[in-house]
Amino acid sequence: MTQDNRHEIVVVGAGSAGVTAALRTRELGSSAALVERGNMDGTCTNDGCVPTRVLAHAARLARDAGQFAD
């Protein structure tokens, strides 16, 4: 997040596409705000594809860190 709390990207909707867009924005080095009218919930966000992607990304990072010595 920038120092003055402004964001370069505002994503409206916390469904699977919105969460993916916000995460990708951060991966690319920009600041993002994710806006949802109600609570962030649903199968994809809490139990399905989003946690699966996070675990897969963490596994790739762990694998890559283990290969640094090579």
CHARMM internal coordinates of N, CA and C (Angstrom, degrees):
IC EDIT
DIST 1 N 1 CA 1.4335
DIST 1 CA 1 C 1.5232
ANGL 1 N 1 CA 1 C 108.65
DIST 1 C 2 N 1.3014
ANGL 1 CA 1 C 2 N 115.61
DIHE 1 N 1 CA 1 C 2 N 141.26
DIST 2 N 2 CA 1.4515
ANGL 1 C 2 N 2 CA 119.17
DIHE 1 CA 1 C 2 N 2 CA 178.73
DIST 2 CA 2 C 1.5215
ANGL 2 N 2 CA 2 C 110.24
DIHE 1 C 2 N 2 CA 2 C -71.17
DIST 2 C 3 N 1.3116
ANGL 2 CA 2 C 3 N 115.93
DIHE 2 N 2 CA 2 C 3 N 163.63
DIST 3 N 3 CA 1.4523
ANGL 2 C 3 N 3 CA 121.58
DIHE 2 CA 2 C 3 N 3 CA -173.31
DIST 3 CA 3 C 1.5270
ANGL 3 N 3 CA 3 C 112.33
DIHE 2 C 3 N 3 CA 3 C -61.30
DIST 3 C 4 N 1.3231
ANGL 3 CA 3 C 4 N 118.69
DIHE 3 N 3 CA 3 C 4 N -34.47
DIST 4 N 4 CA 1.4647
ANGL 3 C 4 N 4 CA 120.61
DIHE 3 CA 3 C 4 N 4 CA -176.36
DIST 4 CA 4 C 1.5268
ANGL 4 N 4 CA 4 C 112.72
DIHE 3 C 4 N 4 CA 4 C -95.48
DIST 4 C 5 N 1.3369
ANGL 4 CA 4 C 5 N 117.57
DIHE 4 N 4 CA 4 C 5 N 19.54
DIST 5 N 5 CA 1.4556
ANGL 4 C 5 N 5 CA 124.11
DIHE 4 CA 4 C 5 N 5 CA 176.24
DIST 5 CA 5 C 1.5266
ANGL 5 N 5 CA 5 C 114.21
DIHE 4 C 5 N 5 CA 5 C 62.72
DIST 5 C 6 N 1.3074
ANGL 5 CA 5 C 6 N 118.20
DIHE 5 N 5 CA 5 C 6 N 23.03
DIST 6 N 6 CA 1.4594
ANGL 5 C 6 N 6 CA 121.55
DIHE 5 CA 5 C 6 N 6 CA 172.49
DIST 6 CA 6 C 1.5129
ANGL 6 N 6 CA 6 C 108.15
DIHE 5 C 6 N 6 CA 6 C -93.69
DIST 6 C 7 N 1.3062
ANGL 6 CA 6 C 7 N 115.70
DIHE 6 N 6 CA 6 C 7 N 151.17
DIST 7 N 7 CA 1.4565
ANGL 6 C 7 N 7 CA 120.42
DIHE 6 CA 6 C 7 N 7 CA -179.13
DIST 7 CA 7 C 1.5177
ANGL 7 N 7 CA 7 C 109.53
DIHE 6 C 7 N 7 CA 7 C -117.36
DIST 7 C 8 N 1.3300
ANGL 7 CA 7 C 8 N 115.48
DIHE 7 N 7 CA 7 C 8 N 146.24
DIST 8 N 8 CA 1.4556
ANGL 7 C 8 N 8 CA 119.90
DIHE 7 CA 7 C 8 N 8 CA 178.27
DIST 8 CA 8 C 1.5271
ANGL 8 N 8 CA 8 C 111.32
DIHE 7 C 8 N 8 CA 8 C -77.95
DIST 8 C 9 N 1.3283
ANGL 8 CA 8 C 9 N 116.62
DIHE 8 N 8 CA 8 C 9 N -29.92
DIST 9 N 9 CA 1.4603
ANGL 8 C 9 N 9 CA 122.16
DIHE 8 CA 8 C 9 N 9 CA -178.93
DIST 9 CA 9 C 1.5269
ANGL 9 N 9 CA 9 C 108.40
DIHE 8 C 9 N 9 CA 9 C -130.54
DIST 9 C 10 N 1.3290
ANGL 9 CA 9 C 10 N 116.68
DIHE 9 N 9 CA 9 C 10 N 135.90
DIST 10 N 10 CA 1.4591
ANGL 9 C 10 N 10 CA 122.22
DIHE 9 CA 9 C 10 N 10 CA 172.00
DIST 10 CA 10 C 1.5148
ANGL 10 N 10 CA 10 C 106.78
DIHE 9 C 10 N 10 CA 10 C -118.53
DIST 10 C 11 N 1.3263
ANGL 10 CA 10 C 11 N 116.24
DIHE 10 N 10 CA 10 C 11 N 120.74
DIST 11 N 11 CA 1.4587
ANGL 10 C 11 N 11 CA 122.42
DIHE 10 CA 10 C 11 N 11 CA 179.67
DIST 11 CA 11 C 1.5208
ANGL 11 N 11 CA 11 C 107.52
DIHE 10 C 11 N 11 CA 11 C -103.38
DIST 11 C 12 N 1.3293
ANGL 11 CA 11 C 12 N 116.18
DIHE 11 N 11 CA 11 C 12 N 125.50
DIST 12 N 12 CA 1.4530
ANGL 11 C 12 N 12 CA 121.39
DIHE 11 CA 11 C 12 N 12 CA -179.17
DIST 12 CA 12 C 1.5241
ANGL 12 N 12 CA 12 C 108.68
DIHE 11 C 12 N 12 CA 12 C -100.89
DIST 12 C 13 N 1.3139
ANGL 12 CA 12 C 13 N 116.28
DIHE 12 N 12 CA 12 C 13 N 119.26
DIST 13 N 13 CA 1.4549
ANGL 12 C 13 N 13 CA 121.98
DIHE 12 CA 12 C 13 N 13 CA 179.37
DIST 13 CA 13 C 1.5182
ANGL 13 N 13 CA 13 C 111.21
DIHE 12 C 13 N 13 CA 13 C 104.21
DIST 13 C 14 N 1.3273
ANGL 13 CA 13 C 14 N 115.56
DIHE 13 N 13 CA 13 C 14 N 126.13
DIST 14 N 14 CA 1.4593
ANGL 13 C 14 N 14 CA 120.81
DIHE 13 CA 13 C 14 N 14 CA -176.09
DIST 14 CA 14 C 1.5200
ANGL 14 N 14 CA 14 C 111.65
DIHE 13 C 14 N 14 CA 14 C -104.76
DIST 14 C 15 N 1.3180
ANGL 14 CA 14 C 15 N 116.33
DIHE 14 N 14 CA 14 C 15 N 32.82
DIST 15 N 15 CA 1.4545
ANGL 14 C 15 N 15 CA 119.79
DIHE 14 CA 14 C 15 N 15 CA 171.92
DIST 15 CA 15 C 1.5188
ANGL 15 N 15 CA 15 C 109.35
DIHE 14 C 15 N 15 CA 15 C -75.67
DIST 15 C 16 N 1.3106
ANGL 15 CA 15 C 16 N 116.31
DIHE 15 N 15 CA 15 C 16 N -172.24
DIST 16 N 16 CA 1.4662
ANGL 15 C 16 N 16 CA 118.98
DIHE 15 CA 15 C 16 N 16 CA -176.19
DIST 16 CA 16 C 1.5247
ANGL 16 N 16 CA 16 C 112.21
DIHE 15 C 16 N 16 CA 16 C -61.22
DIST 16 C 17 N 1.3148
ANGL 16 CA 16 C 17 N 118.44
DIHE 16 N 16 CA 16 C 17 N -39.48
DIST 17 N 17 CA 1.4724
ANGL 16 C 17 N 17 CA 120.80
DIHE 16 CA 16 C 17 N 17 CA 179.29
DIST 17 CA 17 C 1.5177
ANGL 17 N 17 CA 17 C 111.40
DIHE 16 C 17 N 17 CA 17 C -68.37
DIST 17 C 18 N 1.3308
ANGL 17 CA 17 C 18 N 117.27
DIHE 17 N 17 CA 17 C 18 N -40.61
DIST 18 N 18 CA 1.4610
ANGL 17 C 18 N 18 CA 120.41
DIHE 17 CA 17 C 18 N 18 CA -179.78
DIST 18 CA 18 C 1.5169
ANGL 18 N 18 CA 18 C 112.27
DIHE 17 C 18 N 18 CA 18 C -65.91
DIST 18 C 19 N 1.3142
ANGL 18 CA 18 C 19 N 116.47
DIHE 18 N 18 CA 18 C 19 N -44.41
DIST 19 N 19 CA 1.4670
ANGL 18 C 19 N 19 CA 120.48
DIHE 18 CA 18 C 19 N 19 CA 178.66
DIST 19 CA 19 C 1.5246
ANGL 19 N 19 CA 19 C 109.84
DIHE 18 C 19 N 19 CA 19 C -63.18
DIST 19 C 20 N 1.3238
ANGL 19 CA 19 C 20 N 116.77
DIHE 19 N 19 CA 19 C 20 N -42.89
DIST 20 N 20 CA 1.4644
ANGL 19 C 20 N 20 CA 120.79
DIHE 19 CA 19 C 20 N 20 CA 178.86
DIST 20 CA 20 C 1.5207
ANGL 20 N 20 CA 20 C 110.76
DIHE 19 C 20 N 20 CA 20 C -62.59
DIST 20 C 21 N 1.3183
ANGL 20 CA 20 C 21 N 117.67
DIHE 20 N 20 CA 20 C 21 N -42.94
DIST 21 N 21 CA 1.4615
ANGL 20 C 21 N 21 CA 121.14
DIHE 20 CA 20 C 21 N 21 CA 179.19
DIST 21 CA 21 C 1.5255
ANGL 21 N 21 CA 21 C 111.50
DIHE 20 C 21 N 21 CA 21 C -62.42
DIST 21 C 22 N 1.3227
ANGL 21 CA 21 C 22 N 117.04
DIHE 21 N 21 CA 21 C 22 N -43.40
DIST 22 N 22 CA 1.4644
ANGL 21 C 22 N 22 CA 120.34
DIHE 21 CA 21 C 22 N 22 CA 179.97
DIST 22 CA 22 C 1.5301
ANGL 22 N 22 CA 22 C 111.19
DIHE 21 C 22 N 22 CA 22 C -66.11
DIST 22 C 23 N 1.3310
ANGL 22 CA 22 C 23 N 116.83
DIHE 22 N 22 CA 22 C 23 N -42.86
DIST 23 N 23 CA 1.4686
ANGL 22 C 23 N 23 CA 119.84
DIHE 22 CA 22 C 23 N 23 CA 178.77
DIST 23 CA 23 C 1.5254
ANGL 23 N 23 CA 23 C 111.39
DIHE 22 C 23 N 23 CA 23 C -64.09
DIST 23 C 24 N 1.3126
ANGL 23 CA 23 C 24 N 116.66
DIHE 23 N 23 CA 23 C 24 N -42.62
DIST 24 N 24 CA 1.4748
ANGL 23 C 24 N 24 CA 120.35
DIHE 23 CA 23 C 24 N 24 CA -179.94
DIST 24 CA 24 C 1.5260
ANGL 24 N 24 CA 24 C 110.77
DIHE 23 C 24 N 24 CA 24 C -65.04
DIST 24 C 25 N 1.3336
ANGL 24 CA 24 C 25 N 116.27
DIHE 24 N 24 CA 24 C 25 N -38.50
DIST 25 N 25 CA 1.4648
ANGL 24 C 25 N 25 CA 120.47
DIHE 24 CA 24 C 25 N 25 CA 177.07
DIST 25 CA 25 C 1.5215
ANGL 25 N 25 CA 25 C 110.30
DIHE 24 C 25 N 25 CA 25 C -57.93
DIST 25 C 26 N 1.3403
ANGL 25 CA 25 C 26 N 116.71
DIHE 25 N 25 CA 25 C 26 N -44.94
DIST 26 N 26 CA 1.4636
ANGL 25 C 26 N 26 CA 120.63
DIHE 25 CA 25 C 26 N 26 CA 178.83
DIST 26 CA 26 C 1.5266
ANGL 26 N 26 CA 26 C 111.75
DIHE 25 C 26 N 26 CA 26 C -66.34
DIST 26 C 27 N 1.3430
ANGL 26 CA 26 C 27 N 116.59
DIHE 26 N 26 CA 26 C 27 N -39.58
DIST 27 N 27 CA 1.4713
ANGL 26 C 27 N 27 CA 119.92
DIHE 26 CA 26 C 27 N 27 CA 178.53
DIST 27 CA 27 C 1.5199
ANGL 27 N 27 CA 27 C 111.06
DIHE 26 C 27 N 27 CA 27 C -60.51
DIST 27 C 28 N 1.3211
ANGL 27 CA 27 C 28 N 116.42
DIHE 27 N 27 CA 27 C 28 N -32.01
DIST 28 N 28 CA 1.4629
ANGL 27 C 28 N 28 CA 121.14
DIHE 27 CA 27 C 28 N 28 CA -179.52
DIST 28 CA 28 C 1.5233
ANGL 28 N 28 CA 28 C 112.59
DIHE 27 C 28 N 28 CA 28 C -85.86
DIST 28 C 29 N 1.3413
ANGL 28 CA 28 C 29 N 116.94
DIHE 28 N 28 CA 28 C 29 N 0.92
DIST 29 N 29 CA 1.4558
ANGL 28 C 29 N 29 CA 120.65
DIHE 28 CA 28 C 29 N 29 CA 172.66
DIST 29 CA 29 C 1.5143
ANGL 29 N 29 CA 29 C 116.05
DIHE 28 C 29 N 29 CA 29 C 95.02
DIST 29 C 30 N 1.3199
ANGL 29 CA 29 C 30 N 118.51
DIHE 29 N 29 CA 29 C 30 N 7.45
DIST 30 N 30 CA 1.4557
ANGL 29 C 30 N 30 CA 120.57
DIHE 29 CA 29 C 30 N 30 CA 178.21
DIST 30 CA 30 C 1.5222
ANGL 30 N 30 CA 30 C 109.81
DIHE 29 C 30 N 30 CA 30 C -100.43
DIST 30 C 31 N 1.3206
ANGL 30 CA 30 C 31 N 115.16
DIHE 30 N 30 CA 30 C 31 N 163.97
DIST 31 N 31 CA 1.4619
ANGL 30 C 31 N 31 CA 119.25
DIHE 30 CA 30 C 31 N 31 CA 177.07
DIST 31 CA 31 C 1.5230
ANGL 31 N 31 CA 31 C 108.71
DIHE 30 C 31 N 31 CA 31 C -90.85
DIST 31 C 32 N 1.3356
ANGL 31 CA 31 C 32 N 115.99
DIHE 31 N 31 CA 31 C 32 N 145.65
DIST 32 N 32 CA 1.4540
ANGL 31 C 32 N 32 CA 120.65
DIHE 31 CA 31 C 32 N 32 CA -177.75
DIST 32 CA 32 C 1.5088
ANGL 32 N 32 CA 32 C 110.63
DIHE 31 C 32 N 32 CA 32 C -137.90
DIST 32 C 33 N 1.3230
ANGL 32 CA 32 C 33 N 115.31
DIHE 32 N 32 CA 32 C 33 N 144.37
DIST 33 N 33 CA 1.4613
ANGL 32 C 33 N 33 CA 122.12
DIHE 32 CA 32 C 33 N 33 CA 170.87
DIST 33 CA 33 C 1.5209
ANGL 33 N 33 CA 33 C 106.64
DIHE 32 C 33 N 33 CA 33 C -117.54
DIST 33 C 34 N 1.3186
ANGL 33 CA 33 C 34 N 116.20
DIHE 33 N 33 CA 33 C 34 N 133.30
DIST 34 N 34 CA 1.4582
ANGL 33 C 34 N 34 CA 121.90
DIHE 33 CA 33 C 34 N 34 CA 178.59
DIST 34 CA 34 C 1.5234
ANGL 34 N 34 CA 34 C 107.19
DIHE 33 C 34 N 34 CA 34 C -108.54
DIST 34 C 35 N 1.3290
ANGL 34 CA 34 C 35 N 117.12
DIHE 34 N 34 CA 34 C 35 N 119.47
DIST 35 N 35 CA 1.4524
ANGL 34 C 35 N 35 CA 122.69
DIHE 34 CA 34 C 35 N 35 CA -174.69
DIST 35 CA 35 C 1.5252
ANGL 35 N 35 CA 35 C 109.09
DIHE 34 C 35 N 35 CA 35 C -112.53
DIST 35 C 36 N 1.3279
ANGL 35 CA 35 C 36 N 115.84
DIHE 35 N 35 CA 35 C 36 N 129.04
DIST 36 N 36 CA 1.4660
ANGL 35 C 36 N 36 CA 121.21
DIHE 35 CA 35 C 36 N 36 CA 178.11
DIST 36 CA 36 C 1.5233
ANGL 36 N 36 CA 36 C 108.07
DIHE 35 C 36 N 36 CA 36 C -135.11
DIST 36 C 37 N 1.3089
ANGL 36 CA 36 C 37 N 117.56
DIHE 36 N 36 CA 36 C 37 N 137.51
DIST 37 N 37 CA 1.4648
ANGL 36 C 37 N 37 CA 121.61
DIHE 36 CA 36 C 37 N 37 CA -178.26
DIST 37 CA 37 C 1.5282
ANGL 37 N 37 CA 37 C 111.36
DIHE 36 C 37 N 37 CA 37 C -64.66
DIST 37 C 38 N 1.2991
ANGL 37 CA 37 C 38 N 117.44
DIHE 37 N 37 CA 37 C 38 N -43.63
DIST 38 N 38 CA 1.4590
ANGL 37 C 38 N 38 CA 121.63
DIHE 37 CA 37 C 38 N 38 CA -178.08
DIST 38 CA 38 C 1.5139
ANGL 38 N 38 CA 38 C 110.72
DIHE 37 C 38 N 38 CA 38 C -112.34
DIST 38 C 39 N 1.3103
ANGL 38 CA 38 C 39 N 115.21
DIHE 38 N 38 CA 38 C 39 N -152.96
DIST 39 N 39 CA 1.4567
ANGL 38 C 39 N 39 CA 120.62
DIHE 38 CA 38 C 39 N 39 CA 176.96
DIST 39 CA 39 C 1.5207
ANGL 39 N 39 CA 39 C 110.53
DIHE 38 C 39 N 39 CA 39 C -73.51
DIST 39 C 40 N 1.3228
ANGL 39 CA 39 C 40 N 115.55
DIHE 39 N 39 CA 39 C 40 N 146.84
DIST 40 N 40 CA 1.4617
ANGL 39 C 40 N 40 CA 119.66
DIHE 39 CA 39 C 40 N 40 CA 172.25
DIST 40 CA 40 C 1.5119
ANGL 40 N 40 CA 40 C 107.10
DIHE 39 C 40 N 40 CA 40 C -77.68
DIST 40 C 41 N 1.3046
ANGL 40 CA 40 C 41 N 115.86
DIHE 40 N 40 CA 40 C 41 N 110.22
DIST 41 N 41 CA 1.4489
ANGL 40 C 41 N 41 CA 118.19
DIHE 40 CA 40 C 41 N 41 CA 178.75
DIST 41 CA 41 C 1.5133
ANGL 41 N 41 CA 41 C 109.02
DIHE 40 C 41 N 41 CA 41 C -154.72
DIST 41 C 42 N 1.2782
ANGL 41 CA 41 C 42 N 115.94
DIHE 41 N 41 CA 41 C 42 N -177.10
DIST 42 N 42 CA 1.4512
ANGL 41 C 42 N 42 CA 121.25
DIHE 41 CA 41 C 42 N 42 CA -178.95
DIST 42 CA 42 C 1.5131
ANGL 42 N 42 CA 42 C 110.46
DIHE 41 C 42 N 42 CA 42 C 119.42
DIST 42 C 43 N 1.2933
ANGL 42 CA 42 C 43 N 115.01
DIHE 42 N 42 CA 42 C 43 N 161.61
DIST 43 N 43 CA 1.4582
ANGL 42 C 43 N 43 CA 120.65
DIHE 42 CA 42 C 43 N 43 CA -176.93
DIST 43 CA 43 C 1.5182
ANGL 43 N 43 CA 43 C 111.68
DIHE 42 C 43 N 43 CA 43 C -61.96
DIST 43 C 44 N 1.3023
ANGL 43 CA 43 C 44 N 117.91
DIHE 43 N 43 CA 43 C 44 N -46.91
DIST 44 N 44 CA 1.4657
ANGL 43 C 44 N 44 CA 119.91
DIHE 43 CA 43 C 44 N 44 CA -176.03
DIST 44 CA 44 C 1.5287
ANGL 44 N 44 CA 44 C 111.21
DIHE 43 C 44 N 44 CA 44 C -63.01
DIST 44 C 45 N 1.3163
ANGL 44 CA 44 C 45 N 116.85
DIHE 44 N 44 CA 44 C 45 N -45.79
DIST 45 N 45 CA 1.4637
ANGL 44 C 45 N 45 CA 120.37
DIHE 44 CA 44 C 45 N 45 CA -176.45
DIST 45 CA 45 C 1.5202
ANGL 45 N 45 CA 45 C 112.57
DIHE 44 C 45 N 45 CA 45 C -68.15
DIST 45 C 46 N 1.3173
ANGL 45 CA 45 C 46 N 117.71
DIHE 45 N 45 CA 45 C 46 N -40.57
DIST 46 N 46 CA 1.4606
ANGL 45 C 46 N 46 CA 120.65
DIHE 45 CA 45 C 46 N 46 CA -171.61
DIST 46 CA 46 C 1.5282
ANGL 46 N 46 CA 46 C 114.64
DIHE 45 C 46 N 46 CA 46 C -100.03
DIST 46 C 47 N 1.3100
ANGL 46 CA 46 C 47 N 117.57
DIHE 46 N 46 CA 46 C 47 N -35.15
DIST 47 N 47 CA 1.4659
ANGL 46 C 47 N 47 CA 120.05
DIHE 46 CA 46 C 47 N 47 CA -171.51
DIST 47 CA 47 C 1.5226
ANGL 47 N 47 CA 47 C 114.39
DIHE 46 C 47 N 47 CA 47 C -124.37
DIST 47 C 48 N 1.2924
ANGL 47 CA 47 C 48 N 118.21
DIHE 47 N 47 CA 47 C 48 N -12.71
DIST 48 N 48 CA 1.4621
ANGL 47 C 48 N 48 CA 119.92
DIHE 47 CA 47 C 48 N 48 CA -169.79
DIST 48 CA 48 C 1.5079
ANGL 48 N 48 CA 48 C 114.65
DIHE 47 C 48 N 48 CA 48 C -112.14
DIST 48 C 49 N 1.3246
ANGL 48 CA 48 C 49 N 114.83
DIHE 48 N 48 CA 48 C 49 N -115.62
DIST 49 N 49 CA 1.4590
ANGL 48 C 49 N 49 CA 120.21
DIHE 48 CA 48 C 49 N 49 CA -168.24
DIST 49 CA 49 C 1.5347
ANGL 49 N 49 CA 49 C 114.15
DIHE 48 C 49 N 49 CA 49 C -67.88
DIST 49 C 50 N 1.3228
ANGL 49 CA 49 C 50 N 119.36
DIHE 49 N 49 CA 49 C 50 N -34.99
DIST 50 N 50 CA 1.4703
ANGL 49 C 50 N 50 CA 119.85
DIHE 49 CA 49 C 50 N 50 CA -177.34
DIST 50 CA 50 C 1.5259
ANGL 50 N 50 CA 50 C 111.10
DIHE 49 C 50 N 50 CA 50 C -66.26
DIST 50 C 51 N 1.3455
ANGL 50 CA 50 C 51 N 120.10
DIHE 50 N 50 CA 50 C 51 N -52.60
DIST 51 N 51 CA 1.4630
ANGL 50 C 51 N 51 CA 118.31
DIHE 50 CA 50 C 51 N 51 CA 177.40
DIST 51 CA 51 C 1.5261
ANGL 51 N 51 CA 51 C 112.83
DIHE 50 C 51 N 51 CA 51 C -61.03
DIST 51 C 52 N 1.3208
ANGL 51 CA 51 C 52 N 116.55
DIHE 51 N 51 CA 51 C 52 N -33.72
DIST 52 N 52 CA 1.4607
ANGL 51 C 52 N 52 CA 119.86
DIHE 51 CA 51 C 52 N 52 CA 178.13
DIST 52 CA 52 C 1.5264
ANGL 52 N 52 CA 52 C 110.81
DIHE 51 C 52 N 52 CA 52 C -63.44
DIST 52 C 53 N 1.3221
ANGL 52 CA 52 C 53 N 116.83
DIHE 52 N 52 CA 52 C 53 N -43.08
DIST 53 N 53 CA 1.4745
ANGL 52 C 53 N 53 CA 120.21
DIHE 52 CA 52 C 53 N 53 CA 178.32
DIST 53 CA 53 C 1.5189
ANGL 53 N 53 CA 53 C 111.19
DIHE 52 C 53 N 53 CA 53 C -64.51
DIST 53 C 54 N 1.3325
ANGL 53 CA 53 C 54 N 117.07
DIHE 53 N 53 CA 53 C 54 N -39.88
DIST 54 N 54 CA 1.4626
ANGL 53 C 54 N 54 CA 120.54
DIHE 53 CA 53 C 54 N 54 CA 179.50
DIST 54 CA 54 C 1.5258
ANGL 54 N 54 CA 54 C 110.19
DIHE 53 C 54 N 54 CA 54 C -63.16
DIST 54 C 55 N 1.3309
ANGL 54 CA 54 C 55 N 117.10
DIHE 54 N 54 CA 54 C 55 N -45.32
DIST 55 N 55 CA 1.4672
ANGL 54 C 55 N 55 CA 120.31
DIHE 54 CA 54 C 55 N 55 CA 178.85
DIST 55 CA 55 C 1.5258
ANGL 55 N 55 CA 55 C 111.15
DIHE 54 C 55 N 55 CA 55 C -64.26
DIST 55 C 56 N 1.3206
ANGL 55 CA 55 C 56 N 117.43
DIHE 55 N 55 CA 55 C 56 N -40.30
DIST 56 N 56 CA 1.4640
ANGL 55 C 56 N 56 CA 120.51
DIHE 55 CA 55 C 56 N 56 CA 178.67
DIST 56 CA 56 C 1.5215
ANGL 56 N 56 CA 56 C 110.71
DIHE 55 C 56 N 56 CA 56 C -63.93
DIST 56 C 57 N 1.3230
ANGL 56 CA 56 C 57 N 117.09
DIHE 56 N 56 CA 56 C 57 N -41.08
DIST 57 N 57 CA 1.4654
ANGL 56 C 57 N 57 CA 120.60
DIHE 56 CA 56 C 57 N 57 CA 178.67
DIST 57 CA 57 C 1.5285
ANGL 57 N 57 CA 57 C 110.69
DIHE 56 C 57 N 57 CA 57 C -65.10
DIST 57 C 58 N 1.3282
ANGL 57 CA 57 C 58 N 117.07
DIHE 57 N 57 CA 57 C 58 N -42.44
DIST 58 N 58 CA 1.4692
ANGL 57 C 58 N 58 CA 120.99
DIHE 57 CA 57 C 58 N 58 CA 178.07
DIST 58 CA 58 C 1.5262
ANGL 58 N 58 CA 58 C 110.52
DIHE 57 C 58 N 58 CA 58 C -62.35
DIST 58 C 59 N 1.3305
ANGL 58 CA 58 C 59 N 116.80
DIHE 58 N 58 CA 58 C 59 N -39.29
DIST 59 N 59 CA 1.4679
ANGL 58 C 59 N 59 CA 120.04
DIHE 58 CA 58 C 59 N 59 CA 178.55
DIST 59 CA 59 C 1.5226
ANGL 59 N 59 CA 59 C 111.08
DIHE 58 C 59 N 59 CA 59 C -64.79
DIST 59 C 60 N 1.3287
ANGL 59 CA 59 C 60 N 116.89
DIHE 59 N 59 CA 59 C 60 N -40.52
DIST 60 N 60 CA 1.4791
ANGL 59 C 60 N 60 CA 119.81
DIHE 59 CA 59 C 60 N 60 CA 177.62
DIST 60 CA 60 C 1.5274
ANGL 60 N 60 CA 60 C 110.79
DIHE 59 C 60 N 60 CA 60 C -64.12
DIST 60 C 61 N 1.3370
ANGL 60 CA 60 C 61 N 116.96
DIHE 60 N 60 CA 60 C 61 N -41.52
DIST 61 N 61 CA 1.4713
ANGL 60 C 61 N 61 CA 119.97
DIHE 60 CA 60 C 61 N 61 CA 178.05
DIST 61 CA 61 C 1.5183
ANGL 61 N 61 CA 61 C 111.38
DIHE 60 C 61 N 61 CA 61 C -62.68
DIST 61 C 62 N 1.3358
ANGL 61 CA 61 C 62 N 117.04
DIHE 61 N 61 CA 61 C 62 N -42.65
DIST 62 N 62 CA 1.4609
ANGL 61 C 62 N 62 CA 120.83
DIHE 61 CA 61 C 62 N 62 CA 178.60
DIST 62 CA 62 C 1.5212
ANGL 62 N 62 CA 62 C 110.73
DIHE 61 C 62 N 62 CA 62 C -63.68
DIST 62 C 63 N 1.3234
ANGL 62 CA 62 C 63 N 117.07
DIHE 62 N 62 CA 62 C 63 N -42.25
DIST 63 N 63 CA 1.4719
ANGL 62 C 63 N 63 CA 120.91
DIHE 62 CA 62 C 63 N 63 CA 177.78
DIST 63 CA 63 C 1.5262
ANGL 63 N 63 CA 63 C 110.38
DIHE 62 C 63 N 63 CA 63 C -61.55
DIST 63 C 64 N 1.3283
ANGL 63 CA 63 C 64 N 116.50
DIHE 63 N 63 CA 63 C 64 N -47.34
DIST 64 N 64 CA 1.4617
ANGL 63 C 64 N 64 CA 120.50
DIHE 63 CA 63 C 64 N 64 CA -178.58
DIST 64 CA 64 C 1.5307
ANGL 64 N 64 CA 64 C 110.92
DIHE 63 C 64 N 64 CA 64 C -63.61
DIST 64 C 65 N 1.3277
ANGL 64 CA 64 C 65 N 117.23
DIHE 64 N 64 CA 64 C 65 N -39.72
DIST 65 N 65 CA 1.4725
ANGL 64 C 65 N 65 CA 120.41
DIHE 64 CA 64 C 65 N 65 CA 179.24
DIST 65 CA 65 C 1.5310
ANGL 65 N 65 CA 65 C 110.10
DIHE 64 C 65 N 65 CA 65 C -64.23
DIST 65 C 66 N 1.3176
ANGL 65 CA 65 C 66 N 117.80
DIHE 65 N 65 CA 65 C 66 N -35.71
DIST 66 N 66 CA 1.4570
ANGL 65 C 66 N 66 CA 120.94
DIHE 65 CA 65 C 66 N 66 CA 178.42
DIST 66 CA 66 C 1.5153
ANGL 66 N 66 CA 66 C 112.88
DIHE 65 C 66 N 66 CA 66 C -69.80
DIST 66 C 67 N 1.3264
ANGL 66 CA 66 C 67 N 117.26
DIHE 66 N 66 CA 66 C 67 N -18.59
DIST 67 N 67 CA 1.4653
ANGL 66 C 67 N 67 CA 120.85
DIHE 66 CA 66 C 67 N 67 CA -179.19
DIST 67 CA 67 C 1.5341
ANGL 67 N 67 CA 67 C 113.10
DIHE 66 C 67 N 67 CA 67 C -96.94
DIST 67 C 68 N 1.3372
ANGL 67 CA 67 C 68 N 117.92
DIHE 67 N 67 CA 67 C 68 N 1.09
DIST 68 N 68 CA 1.4625
ANGL 67 C 68 N 68 CA 120.22
DIHE 67 CA 67 C 68 N 68 CA -178.34
DIST 68 CA 68 C 1.5154
ANGL 68 N 68 CA 68 C 111.67
DIHE 67 C 68 N 68 CA 68 C -60.83
DIST 68 C 69 N 1.2997
ANGL 68 CA 68 C 69 N 118.44
DIHE 68 N 68 CA 68 C 69 N -37.27
DIST 69 N 69 CA 1.4678
ANGL 68 C 69 N 69 CA 121.44
DIHE 68 CA 68 C 69 N 69 CA -178.52
DIST 69 CA 69 C 1.5169
ANGL 69 N 69 CA 69 C 111.64
DIHE 68 C 69 N 69 CA 69 C -64.24
DIST 69 C 70 N 1.3388
ANGL 69 CA 69 C 70 N 116.44
DIHE 69 N 69 CA 69 C 70 N -29.90
DIST 70 N 70 CA 1.4769
ANGL 69 C 70 N 70 CA 120.71
DIHE 69 CA 69 C 70 N 70 CA -179.77
DIST 70 CA 70 C 1.5058
ANGL 70 N 70 CA 70 C 109.89
DIHE 69 C 70 N 70 CA 70 C -72.45
END
COOR INIT
IC SEED 1 N 1 CA 1 C
IC BUILD
